[in-house]
Amino acid sequence: MTLGALPPPPGRGAFERNPQQFVPIPPNARRERLELIERIRALAEEVEDSPFNSLTMGSGRLGIVTTGVAHAYVLDALDDLGLTGKASVLKLGIPFPLARGLVSA
């Protein structure tokens, strides 16, 4: 087996020193918290329409909110109790921030 010549090594990496980004002292933490709150607010709008959420409407007034593997356990429990189709089950693919519009539906 014959391989071609090796490519030249890439140039040196660069690191830009920015202590405000990585050091959580109070002045930096306050600014970072405001940015985090804004990011969560923007994400909350996207979570409502996420394809990872699923809602199965039931005929009764009972509603169950699940996430992760608990969704499968809830479906099994409803089947064992004979309540399949009688309770609405909301599976949240992204549990935080909470999709308030879906939960209230």
The first five atom37 places (N, CA, C, CB, O) and aatype in JSON, in Angstrom:
{
  "aatype": [12, 16, 10, 7, 0, 10, 14, 14, 14, 14, 7, 1, 7, 0, 13, 6, 1, 2, 14, 5, 5, 13, 19, 14, 9, 14, 14, 2, 0, 1, 1, 6, 1, 10, 6, 10, 9, 6, 1, 9, 1, 0, 10, 0, 6, 6, 19, 6, 3, 15, 14, 13, 2, 15, 10, 16, 12, 7, 15, 7, 1, 10, 7, 9, 19, 16, 16, 7, 19, 0, 8, 0, 18, 19, 10, 3, 0, 10, 3, 3, 10, 7, 10, 16, 7, 11, 0, 15, 19, 10, 11, 10, 7, 9, 14, 13, 14, 10, 0, 1, 7, 10, 19, 15, 0],
  "atom_mask": [
    [1, 1, 1, 1, 1],
    [1, 1, 1, 1, 1],
    [1, 1, 1, 1, 1],
    [1, 1, 1, 0, 1],
    [1, 1, 1, 1, 1],
    [1, 1, 1, 1, 1],
    [1, 1, 1, 1, 1],
    [1, 1, 1, 1, 1],
    [1, 1, 1, 1, 1],
    [1, 1, 1, 1, 1],
    [1, 1, 1, 0, 1],
    [1, 1, 1, 1, 1],
    [1, 1, 1, 0, 1],
    [1, 1, 1, 1, 1],
    [1, 1, 1, 1, 1],
    [1, 1, 1, 1, 1],
    [1, 1, 1, 1, 1],
    [1, 1, 1, 1, 1],
    [1, 1, 1, 1, 1],
    [1, 1, 1, 1, 1],
    [1, 1, 1, 1, 1],
    [1, 1, 1, 1, 1],
    [1, 1, 1, 1, 1],
    [1, 1, 1, 1, 1],
    [1, 1, 1, 1, 1],
    [1, 1, 1, 1, 1],
    [1, 1, 1, 1, 1],
    [1, 1, 1, 1, 1],
    [1, 1, 1, 1, 1],
    [1, 1, 1, 1, 1],
    [1, 1, 1, 1, 1],
    [1, 1, 1, 1, 1],
    [1, 1, 1, 1, 1],
    [1, 1, 1, 1, 1],
    [1, 1, 1, 1, 1],
    [1, 1, 1, 1, 1],
    [1, 1, 1, 1, 1],
    [1, 1, 1, 1, 1],
    [1, 1, 1, 1, 1],
    [1, 1, 1, 1, 1],
    [1, 1, 1, 1, 1],
    [1, 1, 1, 1, 1],
    [1, 1, 1, 1, 1],
    [1, 1, 1, 1, 1],
    [1, 1, 1, 1, 1],
    [1, 1, 1, 1, 1],
    [1, 1, 1, 1, 1],
    [1, 1, 1, 1, 1],
    [1, 1, 1, 1, 1],
    [1, 1, 1, 1, 1],
    [1, 1, 1, 1, 1],
    [1, 1, 1, 1, 1],
    [1, 1, 1, 1, 1],
    [1, 1, 1, 1, 1],
    [1, 1, 1, 1, 1],
    [1, 1, 1, 1, 1],
    [1, 1, 1, 1, 1],
    [1, 1, 1, 0, 1],
    [1, 1, 1, 1, 1],
    [1, 1, 1, 0, 1],
    [1, 1, 1, 1, 1],
    [1, 1, 1, 1, 1],
    [1, 1, 1, 0, 1],
    [1, 1, 1, 1, 1],
    [1, 1, 1, 1, 1],
    [1, 1, 1, 1, 1],
    [1, 1, 1, 1, 1],
    [1, 1, 1, 0, 1],
    [1, 1, 1, 1, 1],
    [1, 1, 1, 1, 1],
    [1, 1, 1, 1, 1],
    [1, 1, 1, 1, 1],
    [1, 1, 1, 1, 1],
    [1, 1, 1, 1, 1],
    [1, 1, 1, 1, 1],
    [1, 1, 1, 1, 1],
    [1, 1, 1, 1, 1],
    [1, 1, 1, 1, 1],
    [1, 1, 1, 1, 1],
    [1, 1, 1, 1, 1],
    [1, 1, 1, 1, 1],
    [1, 1, 1, 0, 1],
    [1, 1, 1, 1, 1],
    [1, 1, 1, 1, 1],
    [1, 1, 1, 0, 1],
    [1, 1, 1, 1, 1],
    [1, 1, 1, 1, 1],
    [1, 1, 1, 1, 1],
    [1, 1, 1, 1, 1],
    [1, 1, 1, 1, 1],
    [1, 1, 1, 1, 1],
    [1, 1, 1, 1, 1],
    [1, 1, 1, 0, 1],
    [1, 1, 1, 1, 1],
    [1, 1, 1, 1, 1],
    [1, 1, 1, 1, 1],
    [1, 1, 1, 1, 1],
    [1, 1, 1, 1, 1],
    [1, 1, 1, 1, 1],
    [1, 1, 1, 1, 1],
    [1, 1, 1, 0, 1],
    [1, 1, 1, 1, 1],
    [1, 1, 1, 1, 1],
    [1, 1, 1, 1, 1],
    [1, 1, 1, 1, 1]
  ],
  "atom_positions": [
    [[0.85, -1.15, 0.0], [0.0, 0.0, 0.0], [0.9, 1.23, 0.0], [-0.97, -0.01, 1.22], [1.83, 1.34, 0.81]],
    [[0.63, 2.14, -0.9], [1.43, 3.35, -0.99], [0.55, 4.55, -0.72], [2.11, 3.46, -2.37], [-0.49, 4.73, -1.35]],
    [[0.98, 5.36, 0.23], [0.24, 6.58, 0.56], [0.98, 7.77, 0.0], [0.06, 6.71, 2.09], [2.2, 7.73, -0.2]],
    [[0.26, 8.83, -0.25], [0.88, 10.04, -0.77], [1.66, 10.77, 0.32], [0.0, 0.0, 0.0], [1.77, 10.31, 1.45]],
    [[2.17, 11.9, -0.06], [2.94, 12.72, 0.87], [2.02, 13.29, 1.95], [3.67, 13.87, 0.13], [0.84, 13.53, 1.71]],
    [[2.59, 13.49, 3.12], [1.82, 14.06, 4.22], [1.57, 15.54, 3.97], [2.55, 13.85, 5.56], [2.43, 16.24, 3.45]],
    [[0.36, 16.01, 4.34], [0.11, 17.44, 4.18], [0.93, 18.23, 5.2], [-1.4, 17.76, 4.35], [1.32, 17.69, 6.23]],
    [[1.2, 19.5, 4.92], [1.97, 20.29, 5.88], [1.17, 20.48, 7.16], [2.35, 21.66, 5.28], [-0.06, 20.54, 7.11]],
    [[1.85, 20.57, 8.31], [1.12, 20.75, 9.58], [0.43, 22.11, 9.6], [2.08, 20.62, 10.8], [0.92, 23.07, 9.01]],
    [[-0.72, 22.19, 10.29], [-1.41, 23.48, 10.37], [-0.6, 24.48, 11.18], [-2.82, 23.31, 10.99], [0.28, 24.1, 11.95]],
    [[-0.9, 25.75, 11.01], [-0.19, 26.79, 11.75], [-0.52, 26.73, 13.23], [0.0, 0.0, 0.0], [-1.37, 25.95, 13.66]],
    [[0.15, 27.54, 13.99], [-0.08, 27.58, 15.43], [-1.48, 28.1, 15.72], [0.98, 28.45, 16.14], [-1.99, 28.98, 15.02]],
    [[-2.08, 27.57, 16.75], [-3.38, 28.05, 17.19], [-3.24, 29.4, 17.88], [0.0, 0.0, 0.0], [-2.14, 29.85, 18.17]],
    [[-4.35, 30.01, 18.12], [-4.33, 31.32, 18.77], [-5.28, 31.31, 19.96], [-4.71, 32.46, 17.78], [-6.35, 30.7, 19.89]],
    [[-4.9, 31.96, 21.02], [-5.75, 32.11, 22.18], [-5.85, 33.58, 22.51], [-5.21, 31.3, 23.39], [-4.85, 34.24, 22.77]],
    [[-7.06, 34.08, 22.49], [-7.28, 35.48, 22.83], [-7.63, 35.57, 24.3], [-8.39, 36.1, 21.94], [-8.64, 35.01, 24.74]],
    [[-6.83, 36.26, 25.05], [-7.03, 36.38, 26.49], [-8.24, 37.28, 26.75], [-5.76, 36.95, 27.19], [-8.27, 38.44, 26.34]],
    [[-9.24, 36.72, 27.45], [-10.46, 37.47, 27.77], [-10.95, 37.02, 29.16], [-11.57, 37.24, 26.68], [-11.84, 36.18, 29.25]],
    [[-10.36, 37.58, 30.23], [-10.75, 37.14, 31.57], [-12.22, 37.4, 31.9], [-9.89, 37.83, 32.59], [-12.8, 36.69, 32.72]],
    [[-12.83, 38.4, 31.29], [-14.24, 38.69, 31.58], [-15.14, 37.53, 31.17], [-14.67, 39.97, 30.85], [-16.22, 37.35, 31.73]],
    [[-14.71, 36.74, 30.2], [-15.54, 35.64, 29.73], [-15.45, 34.42, 30.64], [-15.13, 35.26, 28.32], [-16.42, 33.68, 30.77]],
    [[-14.31, 34.2, 31.27], [-14.1, 32.96, 31.98], [-13.96, 33.09, 33.5], [-12.9, 32.31, 31.45], [-13.92, 32.07, 34.19]],
    [[-13.88, 34.28, 34.02], [-13.68, 34.46, 35.46], [-14.98, 34.99, 36.08], [-12.5, 35.44, 35.74], [-15.35, 36.14, 35.83]],
    [[-15.68, 34.18, 36.87], [-16.99, 34.58, 37.4], [-16.93, 35.43, 38.66], [-17.8, 33.37, 37.67], [-17.57, 35.1, 39.66]],
    [[-16.18, 36.52, 38.62], [-16.23, 37.46, 39.75], [-17.52, 38.27, 39.64], [-14.96, 38.4, 39.78], [-18.08, 38.34, 38.54]],
    [[-18.0, 38.87, 40.7], [-19.32, 39.52, 40.68], [-19.61, 40.45, 39.5], [-19.48, 40.28, 41.91], [-20.69, 40.33, 38.92]],
    [[-18.73, 41.36, 39.11], [-19.09, 42.22, 37.96], [-19.31, 41.42, 36.68], [-18.0, 43.26, 37.73], [-20.22, 41.72, 35.91]],
    [[-18.47, 40.42, 36.45], [-18.64, 39.59, 35.26], [-19.88, 38.72, 35.36], [-17.4, 38.72, 35.04], [-20.6, 38.53, 34.38]],
    [[-20.12, 38.2, 36.54], [-21.27, 37.32, 36.75], [-22.59, 38.07, 36.53], [-21.24, 36.71, 38.15], [-23.53, 37.51, 35.98]],
    [[-22.65, 39.32, 36.97], [-23.89, 40.11, 36.75], [-24.17, 40.27, 35.26], [-23.77, 41.51, 37.42], [-25.3, 40.08, 34.8]],
    [[-23.13, 40.62, 34.52], [-23.31, 40.79, 33.07], [-23.68, 39.46, 32.4], [-22.02, 41.36, 32.44], [-24.58, 39.41, 31.56]],
    [[-22.99, 38.41, 32.78], [-23.28, 37.09, 32.21], [-24.7, 36.64, 32.54], [-22.27, 36.06, 32.73], [-25.36, 36.02, 31.71]],
    [[-25.18, 36.95, 33.74], [-26.53, 36.56, 34.12], [-27.57, 37.25, 33.25], [-26.79, 36.88, 35.58], [-28.55, 36.63, 32.84]],
    [[-27.37, 38.52, 32.96], [-28.3, 39.24, 32.08], [-28.31, 38.63, 30.68], [-27.93, 40.73, 32.0], [-29.36, 38.49, 30.07]],
    [[-27.13, 38.26, 30.18], [-27.06, 37.61, 28.87], [-27.74, 36.24, 28.92], [-25.59, 37.47, 28.42], [-28.42, 35.86, 27.97]],
    [[-27.55, 35.51, 30.01], [-28.17, 34.2, 30.15], [-29.69, 34.29, 30.18], [-27.67, 33.51, 31.41], [-30.38, 33.48, 29.56]],
    [[-30.22, 35.27, 30.9], [-31.67, 35.45, 30.97], [-32.22, 35.75, 29.58], [-32.04, 36.6, 31.96], [-33.28, 35.23, 29.22]],
    [[-31.53, 36.56, 28.81], [-32.0, 36.86, 27.45], [-31.93, 35.63, 26.55], [-31.15, 38.0, 26.84], [-32.82, 35.42, 25.73]],
    [[-30.89, 34.82, 26.7], [-30.8, 33.59, 25.91], [-31.91, 32.62, 26.26], [-29.44, 32.93, 26.11], [-32.46, 31.97, 25.37]],
    [[-32.24, 32.49, 27.54], [-33.32, 31.6, 27.97], [-34.65, 32.11, 27.43], [-33.36, 31.49, 29.51], [-35.49, 31.31, 27.01]],
    [[-34.87, 33.42, 27.45], [-36.11, 34.0, 26.93], [-36.25, 33.7, 25.44], [-36.13, 35.54, 27.16], [-37.34, 33.35, 24.98]],
    [[-35.17, 33.82, 24.68], [-35.21, 33.52, 23.25], [-35.45, 32.02, 23.02], [-33.91, 33.96, 22.56], [-36.18, 31.64, 22.11]],
    [[-34.83, 31.19, 23.83], [-35.0, 29.75, 23.69], [-36.43, 29.32, 24.04], [-34.01, 29.01, 24.58], [-36.96, 28.38, 23.45]],
    [[-37.05, 30.01, 25.0], [-38.42, 29.66, 25.4], [-39.38, 29.78, 24.23], [-38.88, 30.57, 26.56], [-40.33, 28.99, 24.12]],
    [[-39.16, 30.74, 23.36], [-40.03, 30.89, 22.19], [-39.84, 29.73, 21.21], [-39.75, 32.23, 21.48], [-40.81, 29.27, 20.61]],
    [[-38.61, 29.26, 21.06], [-38.34, 28.16, 20.14], [-38.83, 26.82, 20.67], [-36.87, 28.09, 19.84], [-39.19, 25.94, 19.89]],
    [[-38.83, 26.65, 21.98], [-39.22, 25.38, 22.59], [-40.68, 25.06, 22.31], [-38.97, 25.41, 24.11], [-41.05, 23.9, 22.17]],
    [[-41.52, 26.09, 22.22], [-42.95, 25.87, 21.99], [-43.2, 25.08, 20.71], [-43.68, 27.22, 21.92], [-44.1, 24.25, 20.66]],
    [[-42.4, 25.35, 19.66], [-42.62, 24.71, 18.36], [-41.64, 23.58, 18.07], [-42.52, 25.75, 17.26], [-41.49, 23.17, 16.92]],
    [[-40.99, 23.08, 19.1], [-39.97, 22.04, 18.9], [-40.6, 20.75, 18.38], [-39.23, 21.78, 20.21], [-41.64, 20.33, 18.88]],
    [[-39.97, 20.13, 17.39], [-40.49, 18.84, 16.9], [-40.26, 17.7, 17.88], [-39.83, 18.49, 15.57], [-40.79, 16.61, 17.69]],
    [[-39.5, 17.94, 18.94], [-39.23, 16.91, 19.94], [-40.36, 16.78, 20.95], [-37.93, 17.2, 20.65], [-40.41, 15.8, 21.69]],
    [[-41.26, 17.74, 20.99], [-42.43, 17.68, 21.88], [-43.55, 16.94, 21.18], [-42.89, 19.1, 22.31], [-43.73, 17.09, 19.97]],
    [[-44.3, 16.16, 21.92], [-45.47, 15.5, 21.32], [-46.62, 15.5, 22.33], [-45.12, 14.03, 20.89], [-46.42, 15.3, 23.52]],
    [[-47.8, 15.73, 21.82], [-49.0, 15.77, 22.65], [-49.99, 14.75, 22.12], [-49.63, 17.2, 22.67], [-50.37, 14.79, 20.95]],
    [[-50.39, 13.83, 23.0], [-51.41, 12.85, 22.66], [-52.63, 13.19, 23.49], [-50.92, 11.37, 22.93], [-52.64, 13.05, 24.71]],
    [[-53.67, 13.65, 22.81], [-54.89, 14.07, 23.51], [-55.71, 12.85, 23.91], [-55.73, 15.03, 22.62], [-55.86, 11.9, 23.14]],
    [[-56.24, 12.91, 25.11], [-57.12, 11.85, 25.6], [-58.53, 12.39, 25.75], [0.0, 0.0, 0.0], [-58.78, 13.58, 25.57]],
    [[-59.45, 11.5, 26.08], [-60.86, 11.9, 26.18], [-61.22, 12.46, 27.55], [-61.75, 10.72, 25.86], [-62.24, 13.13, 27.69]],
    [[-60.41, 12.21, 28.56], [-60.72, 12.66, 29.92], [-60.09, 13.99, 30.27], [0.0, 0.0, 0.0], [-59.47, 14.64, 29.43]],
    [[-60.26, 14.38, 31.53], [-59.7, 15.63, 32.03], [-58.28, 15.48, 32.56], [-60.59, 16.2, 33.11], [-57.61, 16.47, 32.83]],
    [[-57.82, 14.25, 32.7], [-56.5, 13.98, 33.24], [-55.43, 14.3, 32.2], [-56.38, 12.52, 33.69], [-55.55, 13.91, 31.04]],
    [[-54.39, 15.03, 32.63], [-53.26, 15.34, 31.77], [-51.97, 15.03, 32.49], [0.0, 0.0, 0.0], [-51.82, 15.34, 33.67]],
    [[-51.04, 14.42, 31.79], [-49.76, 14.03, 32.38], [-48.65, 14.63, 31.53], [-49.62, 12.47, 32.47], [-48.66, 14.51, 30.3]],
    [[-47.69, 15.27, 32.19], [-46.53, 15.85, 31.51], [-45.33, 14.97, 31.81], [-46.29, 17.34, 31.94], [-45.03, 14.71, 32.98]],
    [[-44.64, 14.52, 30.77], [-43.5, 13.63, 30.95], [-42.29, 14.16, 30.18], [-43.84, 12.2, 30.5], [-42.4, 15.06, 29.35]],
    [[-41.16, 13.56, 30.47], [-39.95, 13.81, 29.7], [-39.05, 12.6, 29.82], [-39.22, 15.1, 30.19], [-39.07, 11.9, 30.84]],
    [[-38.28, 12.34, 28.81], [-37.32, 11.23, 28.84], [-37.98, 9.87, 28.94], [0.0, 0.0, 0.0], [-39.06, 9.64, 28.39]],
    [[-37.31, 8.97, 29.65], [-37.76, 7.59, 29.76], [-39.07, 7.48, 30.56], [-36.67, 6.73, 30.42], [-39.79, 6.49, 30.44]],
    [[-39.38, 8.5, 31.37], [-40.63, 8.48, 32.13], [-41.84, 8.42, 31.21], [-40.73, 9.71, 33.04], [-42.9, 7.93, 31.6]],
    [[-41.7, 8.92, 29.99], [-42.81, 8.88, 29.03], [-43.21, 7.43, 28.74], [-42.43, 9.61, 27.71], [-44.4, 7.11, 28.73]],
    [[-42.23, 6.57, 28.52], [-42.52, 5.16, 28.26], [-43.15, 4.5, 29.48], [-41.24, 4.41, 27.86], [-44.07, 3.69, 29.35]],
    [[-42.67, 4.85, 30.67], [-43.25, 4.29, 31.9], [-44.71, 4.72, 32.07], [-42.43, 4.71, 33.13], [-45.55, 3.92, 32.48]],
    [[-44.99, 5.97, 31.77], [-46.37, 6.47, 31.89], [-47.28, 5.75, 30.9], [-46.41, 8.0, 31.65], [-48.39, 5.36, 31.26]],
    [[-46.83, 5.58, 29.67], [-47.65, 4.87, 28.69], [-47.91, 3.43, 29.12], [-46.96, 4.89, 27.31], [-49.02, 2.92, 28.95]],
    [[-46.9, 2.77, 29.67], [-47.08, 1.4, 30.17], [-48.07, 1.38, 31.34], [-45.73, 0.8, 30.61], [-48.93, 0.5, 31.41]],
    [[-47.93, 2.34, 32.25], [-48.83, 2.38, 33.41], [-50.26, 2.64, 32.97], [-48.37, 3.46, 34.42], [-51.19, 2.02, 33.49]],
    [[-50.46, 3.56, 32.02], [-51.82, 3.82, 31.53], [-52.41, 2.58, 30.87], [-51.82, 4.99, 30.53], [-53.59, 2.3, 31.02]],
    [[-51.57, 1.84, 30.14], [-52.04, 0.61, 29.51], [-52.4, -0.44, 30.56], [-50.97, 0.06, 28.54], [-53.42, -1.11, 30.44]],
    [[-51.57, -0.58, 31.58], [-51.83, -1.56, 32.64], [-53.1, -1.22, 33.42], [-50.64, -1.63, 33.61], [-53.83, -2.11, 33.86]],
    [[-53.37, 0.07, 33.58], [-54.56, 0.5, 34.33], [-55.81, 0.6, 33.47], [-54.29, 1.83, 35.0], [-56.89, 0.91, 33.97]],
    [[-55.66, 0.35, 32.18], [-56.8, 0.44, 31.27], [-57.23, 1.88, 31.0], [0.0, 0.0, 0.0], [-58.39, 2.13, 30.7]],
    [[-56.3, 2.8, 31.09], [-56.62, 4.22, 30.89], [-56.07, 4.77, 29.57], [-56.08, 5.04, 32.04], [-56.04, 5.98, 29.37]],
    [[-55.65, 3.88, 28.69], [-55.12, 4.34, 27.41], [-56.2, 5.1, 26.64], [-54.6, 3.15, 26.57], [-57.31, 4.6, 26.46]],
    [[-55.87, 6.3, 26.2], [-56.81, 7.13, 25.47], [-57.7, 7.98, 26.35], [0.0, 0.0, 0.0], [-58.44, 8.82, 25.84]],
    [[-57.65, 7.78, 27.66], [-58.49, 8.56, 28.57], [-57.74, 9.72, 29.19], [-59.03, 7.67, 29.66], [-58.36, 10.63, 29.75]],
    [[-56.42, 9.71, 29.1], [-55.61, 10.79, 29.67], [-54.75, 11.4, 28.56], [-54.72, 10.28, 30.84], [-54.23, 10.68, 27.71]],
    [[-54.61, 12.71, 28.58], [-53.72, 13.38, 27.64], [-52.3, 13.26, 28.17], [-54.13, 14.88, 27.45], [-52.05, 13.41, 29.36]],
    [[-51.36, 12.98, 27.25], [-49.96, 12.82, 27.65], [-49.12, 13.77, 26.8], [-49.48, 11.34, 27.48], [-49.12, 13.69, 25.57]],
    [[-48.4, 14.65, 27.48], [-47.5, 15.59, 26.82], [-46.07, 15.14, 27.09], [-47.73, 17.05, 27.31], [-45.64, 15.07, 28.24]],
    [[-45.33, 14.84, 26.03], [-43.92, 14.49, 26.17], [-43.1, 15.71, 25.79], [-43.54, 13.24, 25.29], [-43.18, 16.2, 24.66]],
    [[-42.31, 16.2, 26.74], [-41.45, 17.35, 26.49], [-40.07, 16.85, 26.07], [-41.35, 18.26, 27.74], [-39.37, 16.21, 26.85]],
    [[-39.7, 17.14, 24.84], [-38.37, 16.77, 24.37], [-37.3, 17.68, 24.94], [0.0, 0.0, 0.0], [-36.15, 17.28, 25.1]],
    [[-37.68, 18.92, 25.23], [-36.77, 19.9, 25.84], [-37.47, 20.4, 27.1], [-36.42, 21.1, 24.84], [-38.36, 21.26, 27.0]],
    [[-37.11, 19.89, 28.27], [-37.84, 20.25, 29.48], [-37.55, 21.64, 30.04], [-37.56, 19.25, 30.53], [-38.34, 22.17, 30.82]],
    [[-36.42, 22.25, 29.64], [-36.12, 23.59, 30.14], [-35.64, 24.45, 29.0], [-35.06, 23.55, 31.26], [-34.75, 24.05, 28.25]],
    [[-36.21, 25.61, 28.85], [-37.29, 26.21, 29.62], [-38.63, 25.56, 29.28], [-37.35, 27.73, 29.37], [-38.82, 25.04, 28.18]],
    [[-39.53, 25.6, 30.23], [-40.81, 24.93, 30.09], [-41.65, 25.54, 28.96], [-41.58, 24.99, 31.4], [-41.76, 26.76, 28.86]],
    [[-42.24, 24.69, 28.13], [-43.12, 25.13, 27.05], [-44.49, 25.42, 27.66], [-43.21, 24.05, 25.91], [-45.38, 24.56, 27.63]],
    [[-44.66, 26.6, 28.19], [-45.88, 26.95, 28.93], [-47.13, 26.87, 28.06], [-45.76, 28.34, 29.51], [-48.19, 26.49, 28.55]],
    [[-47.04, 27.22, 26.8], [-48.19, 27.14, 25.92], [-48.67, 25.71, 25.73], [0.0, 0.0, 0.0], [-49.87, 25.46, 25.73]],
    [[-47.75, 24.77, 25.58], [-48.12, 23.36, 25.44], [-48.71, 22.81, 26.73], [-46.92, 22.53, 25.02], [-49.69, 22.08, 26.71]],
    [[-48.1, 23.17, 27.84], [-48.58, 22.65, 29.13], [-49.99, 23.15, 29.43], [-47.63, 23.05, 30.26], [-50.81, 22.4, 29.96]],
    [[-50.27, 24.4, 29.1], [-51.6, 24.94, 29.39], [-52.65, 24.42, 28.42], [-51.56, 26.46, 29.34], [-53.85, 24.51, 28.7]],
    [[-52.23, 23.88, 27.28], [-53.2, 23.31, 26.32], [-53.63, 21.98, 26.86], [-52.6, 23.16, 24.88], [-54.44, 21.3, 26.24]]
  ]
}
